[in-house]
Amino acid sequence: TSGIDVIHKLFQRPYRVVHIAAHGMFDVRPDGGGPETGRTGVVLSDGLFLTAAEIRQMEQVPDLVFLNCCHLGEMDAGSRQAENEGYRLAASISRELIEMGVRAVVAAGWAVDDDAASLFAETFYRGMLGEGKPLGDAAYEARRAVWDRFPSSITWGAYQVYGDPGWRLDPES
């Protein structure tokens, strides 16, 4: 799917939940430098970014946005800059989404292991949608499941969860 197709699908109908699994970038400047602020968001194809500005233009603001985005590659001593950008990306776009009315945002703050990330998402959604658990409980159970199954991975702690911990996503409304 091309970047433009993703953006078109985002505007085709209202969504209550938006889940995006992709690569994220913080403060990217088109020319690679300069004092001006760059773009922050989810990297799509064809040089397009999905940012809070695009989500803000949706006909209906989603209740929940899950950004399963991180920096690719392994973290080593020389990659602290990328790790710090992951924290800032998650915090920056999450704050914008909450300010525009999104009830809950889940965002990876650093690189995650694919299998552990999949388990986190599955457990989180099973709790929120399948069992009707509040946001805080669903996030805790997802972290716990990842910790238990992948004890050598730090993916369990990568997910920053913003919103009222007692909020529930009612599938019927």
C-alpha positions as CSV (number, residue, x, y, z in Angstrom):
1,T,0.0,0.0,0.0
2,S,1.4,3.4,-0.9
3,G,1.6,6.3,1.5
4,I,-1.2,8.2,-0.4
5,D,-3.4,5.1,-0.2
6,V,-3.0,5.0,3.6
7,I,-4.0,8.7,3.9
8,H,-7.0,8.2,1.5
9,K,-8.2,5.2,3.6
10,L,-7.8,7.2,6.8
11,F,-10.4,9.7,5.4
12,Q,-12.8,7.3,3.7
13,R,-14.8,6.7,6.8
14,P,-14.8,7.4,10.5
15,Y,-12.7,5.2,12.7
16,R,-12.8,4.7,16.5
17,V,-9.5,2.9,16.6
18,V,-6.5,3.7,14.5
19,H,-3.6,1.3,14.7
20,I,-0.4,2.0,12.8
21,A,2.6,-0.3,12.6
22,A,5.5,1.5,10.8
23,H,8.7,3.4,11.2
24,G,8.6,6.7,13.1
25,M,10.9,9.8,12.8
26,F,11.3,12.8,15.0
27,D,12.2,16.3,13.7
28,V,13.3,15.3,10.2
29,R,14.5,18.2,8.1
30,P,14.1,17.8,4.3
31,D,17.7,19.1,3.7
32,G,19.2,17.2,6.6
33,G,20.0,20.4,8.6
34,G,19.0,23.9,9.4
35,P,17.5,25.6,12.4
36,E,13.9,25.2,11.4
37,T,11.8,22.5,13.0
38,G,11.5,19.4,10.9
39,R,8.6,16.9,10.5
40,T,7.6,14.4,13.1
41,G,5.5,11.4,12.4
42,V,5.0,8.0,10.9
43,V,7.0,7.4,7.8
44,L,4.9,6.3,4.8
45,S,6.1,5.6,1.3
46,D,7.0,8.2,-1.3
47,G,8.4,10.6,1.3
48,L,5.0,11.1,3.0
49,F,4.6,11.4,6.8
50,L,1.4,10.7,8.8
51,T,1.3,13.2,11.6
52,A,-1.2,14.4,14.1
53,A,-2.2,17.1,11.6
54,E,-3.6,14.4,9.2
55,I,-5.4,12.6,12.1
56,R,-6.9,16.0,13.2
57,Q,-8.5,16.4,9.8
58,M,-10.4,13.1,10.1
59,E,-14.2,13.5,10.1
60,Q,-14.4,11.9,13.5
61,V,-11.5,12.0,16.0
62,P,-10.7,8.4,16.9
63,D,-11.1,7.3,20.5
64,L,-7.9,5.3,20.5
65,V,-4.7,5.6,18.5
66,F,-2.0,2.9,18.8
67,L,1.3,3.9,17.2
68,N,3.5,0.8,17.0
69,C,6.3,2.8,15.4
70,C,10.0,2.7,16.3
71,H,13.4,3.1,14.9
72,L,14.7,0.1,12.9
73,G,17.9,-1.7,13.8
74,E,19.6,-2.7,17.0
75,M,20.4,-0.3,19.8
76,D,24.1,0.0,20.6
77,A,26.3,2.6,22.3
78,G,26.4,4.8,19.2
79,S,22.6,4.9,18.8
80,R,21.6,6.9,21.8
81,Q,20.5,9.8,19.5
82,A,18.0,7.5,17.8
83,E,16.8,6.1,21.1
84,N,16.2,9.7,22.5
85,E,14.4,10.6,19.3
86,G,12.0,7.6,19.9
87,Y,11.0,9.0,23.3
88,R,10.5,12.4,21.8
89,L,8.5,11.1,18.8
90,A,6.1,9.2,21.1
91,A,5.7,12.0,23.5
92,S,5.3,14.7,20.8
93,I,2.7,13.0,18.6
94,S,0.9,11.5,21.6
95,R,0.5,15.0,23.2
96,E,-0.9,16.4,20.0
97,L,-3.3,13.6,19.7
98,I,-4.6,13.9,23.2
99,E,-4.9,17.7,22.9
100,M,-7.1,17.2,19.8
101,G,-9.5,14.9,21.6
102,V,-8.2,11.4,21.2
103,R,-9.1,9.6,24.5
104,A,-6.1,7.2,24.6
105,V,-2.8,6.9,22.8
106,V,-0.4,4.0,23.0
107,A,3.1,4.7,21.4
108,A,6.4,2.9,21.4
109,G,9.1,5.1,22.7
110,W,12.0,3.0,21.4
111,A,12.8,0.1,19.1
112,V,10.7,-3.0,19.9
113,D,11.1,-6.7,19.1
114,D,8.6,-7.7,16.5
115,D,7.3,-10.8,18.3
116,A,7.1,-9.0,21.6
117,A,5.3,-6.0,20.0
118,S,2.8,-8.4,18.4
119,L,2.1,-10.0,21.8
120,F,1.8,-6.6,23.4
121,A,-0.8,-5.5,20.8
122,E,-2.8,-8.8,20.9
123,T,-2.9,-8.8,24.7
124,F,-3.8,-5.1,24.9
125,Y,-6.7,-5.4,22.4
126,R,-8.0,-8.6,24.0
127,G,-8.2,-6.8,27.3
128,M,-9.7,-3.6,25.9
129,L,-12.1,-5.1,23.3
130,G,-12.6,-8.7,24.2
131,E,-12.8,-8.3,28.0
132,G,-13.9,-4.7,28.3
133,K,-11.0,-3.8,30.7
134,P,-10.0,-0.2,31.3
135,L,-7.0,1.3,29.6
136,G,-4.6,1.0,32.6
137,D,-5.4,-2.7,33.2
138,A,-5.1,-3.6,29.5
139,A,-1.8,-1.9,29.3
140,Y,-0.5,-3.5,32.5
141,E,-1.6,-7.0,31.3
142,A,0.1,-6.4,27.9
143,R,3.3,-5.3,29.6
144,R,3.2,-8.3,31.9
145,A,2.6,-10.8,29.1
146,V,5.6,-9.4,27.2
147,W,7.7,-9.5,30.3
148,D,6.8,-13.1,31.1
149,R,7.3,-14.4,27.5
150,F,10.3,-12.3,26.5
151,P,12.3,-11.7,29.7
152,S,15.5,-10.6,27.9
153,S,13.6,-7.9,25.8
154,I,12.9,-4.4,27.0
155,T,9.9,-4.1,24.7
156,W,7.5,-4.5,27.7
157,G,8.6,-1.0,28.8
158,A,8.6,0.7,25.4
159,Y,4.9,1.5,25.3
160,Q,3.9,4.9,26.6
161,V,0.2,4.9,27.4
162,Y,-1.6,8.3,27.5
163,G,-5.1,8.8,28.7
164,D,-7.3,8.1,31.7
165,P,-6.3,4.7,33.1
166,G,-10.0,4.0,33.9
167,W,-11.3,4.8,30.4
168,R,-12.9,1.9,28.6
169,L,-13.5,1.5,24.8
170,D,-17.1,0.4,24.5
171,P,-17.4,-1.6,21.2
172,E,-21.2,-1.1,21.2
173,S,-21.1,2.7,21.1
